Amino acid sequence: MRHKVKDKLFMLRPGFYQGTEGPFYCGDSVAVEGLLGFFPQLRGEVDVEYIDAQRPRIALVGLIGDENQSAPVLILADGKIPLDEGVQTRLYGNTRFIDSPDHIRRYLSSQYGVARPA
């Protein structure tokens, strides 16, 4: 297994279709994207990758399993533990991840020293 140096954030690429319906965007990804817009320095701290909405989402399956394909999701770098003890993480093998948009934002705010939600 390769060593993960930075946290990695996966979000759905906007403009996707579901069958013949669309285009759509993911509201949960928009909420996280908003935090990145307010604090652009976070993009230097976290690797951000936009993925297609269609399943299987191979990039996620390879890291956190077929059952954990929800996005947005933040994969924590090796050895990273949230500073905010209220942030809930999940574990797949040795990979720790956060799949709640609220907890992703809390983690990014506390871990990288930007403002928190009121």
N, C-alpha and C positions, 0 to 999 in steps of 0.2 A: 504494500500500500504506500502511495506517495504521501509525503508530508505536506499538510495544508498550512501555508504560511499566513494567509489572510482569511477572514470570514468571507463566505461567498453567498450572495443574495441572488436568488432566482425569482424572476417575475414574468408574468405572461406578456408577450408582445401584443400591443393593442391592434385592433382591426381584424380580429379573428372571426370566423364564421362557425356556426353550429348547424350543420346540414346546409340548407339554403337560406337560413336566417343570419342576419348580421349586416354590417360589421358590428362587433361588440368590443368592449374593453372590460377588464377585471377591476371591479370597484375596490377590492382589497389591495390590489397592486397599486391603484391610484393613491390610496392613503399612504402607502409606504413611499411611493414616488414623490408625494408632496413633501415628506420629511427630507428626502434627498434634494429637492428643489430649494427648500428653506436653508439647508446646510450643505452646500455643494462640496465642502471639504470631506464629507463622509464618503464620497466616491473615490477619494484617495486612500481611504482606510479599508474599504470593503470592495471586493470584486463583485460587479453587478453583471448578471447575464440575463438577457431576455430570451425566453423560450416560447415555442409554439404551444398553443392551447391543446391541440390534438393529442390524444393519448394513444399509445404509451409515450410518456415524456422521458425519453431515454436518458437524458442528462441526470434526471432525478432518480430513476430506477437504479442506475449504476451506483449511486451514492447512498440512497436511503431506502431502497426497496420498492417493489411494485405497489405495495399498499400505502406508500407515502408520496403520492404524486401531486398533492395540493400545492398551489402557489398563491401568494408568495411563500417562500421558505428560505430561511437563513441557515446555512451549514456553518457551524462554528469551526474555526481553525483548531488544529490539534492543541489540546491543553487549555483552551479558552473556557473560562467559567464566567457566567454573568456576574457583574458587580452588584446589580439589583437582584436581591434574593427573591423578589416576587416574580421574576421572569421564569416561566416554565419552559424547560427544555425536554426534548424527547431523545431517545437513544436508539440507533439502529447499528448493531455490531458495536464498533468503537467510535461511531460517528454521532456526535451530538448535534441536534438541530432544533430550530424554533419554527413552528408552522402556524402560529397565531399572529395575524397582522398587528394586533395591539401589543403583543409581547415582543415582536420584532422591533417595533418603534421604541418601546421602553428600553430594550437592550441597546439599540443604537444610540439613544439619548444618553444613557448612563455610561455605557462602555467608552464612548468617544467624546463625552463632555459637552454635548450640545443641549439646548433647552429641552425640557420635558413638557408633556401635555398638561394643561391646567386641569 
